[in-house]
Amino acid sequence: MVEGSENETNFDWVSHMHGIMDIAIKDSASDIHFKANEPPALRLDSDMKRLTEYNPLSGEQVNALINSVMPANHRETFEKEF
């Protein structure tokens, strides 16, 4: 299992994402999916593959991940609509 801290300030997003992206590239995934309380998943053709070697991310971790990559203007729209 890849360890993830519940405390986002101590969580190494760069290493975490690089590992997931390496698998996505190796498997030719078209998308990476994140959902609170579930391990990350890859879309392979029309199928979803859960990356069970990764611990599920908390809702706070998913939000921190989104906020780390989403531009501020999109984040405002996202927060209003979702």
N, C-alpha and C positions, 0 to 999 in steps of 0.2 A: 504494500500500500504506500502511496505517496502521502506523506503527512502534510496536513494543512492546519494552521493554527486558527482558532476561533477569533483571535485578536488580529484584525486586519493590519495593524501597524507592524506586527512581527511576521506577517505572511509574505513570503517571497514570490510576488506575482510574476516577476520576470522568469524565474526558473520554472515556475508552475506552467506558465503559458508556453514557454519554449518546449517543454516536454510534450504538452498536448499538441502543439503545432507540428513538432517532429513526427508524431504518430499520424496526424492528419495528412501530412505531405507523403509519408511512406505509404499510407493506405489509399491515397488519391481521394480524400474526402472532399466533398463540395462545400460542407458547412461544419461549423463547430457549434454545439448547442449547450447552453448552461441553464439549469433549472434548480432553484433552491431545494436543498435536501436530497439531491440526486447527484450521482457522478456525472462529469461531462459526457457528452455523446457526440458522435460523428455521423454525418449523413454520407452513406456510401451507396451511390445510385439512389434507389428509393428506400433503402433500409436504414435504420438507426442502429448504431453500435455503441453501447455504453462502455465507457472506459473504466471498468471496474477496478483497475489498479490504482485509480485516484479516489480519494475520499469524497463523499458528497460535500458540496459547498453550502454554507449557511446562506440565508437570505442576505445577511449583511455582506458576506463575501461576494455574492453575485452582484449586489449593488455597487460595491467598491470596484469590482472589475469593470462594470459598465461605465462608472464614472471616470475610471482611469483612461478609457479609450474614446469616450463619446465627447464630441465638441459641446461647449457650453450651450449654444443655441439649440442643438438637438436635445440636450438633456432637459432643458426647460419644456420643450414640446412633449418629450417622453413623460415627464413628471405630471404634466397637466392632463394628458390623454390616457395614461396608464396608471 
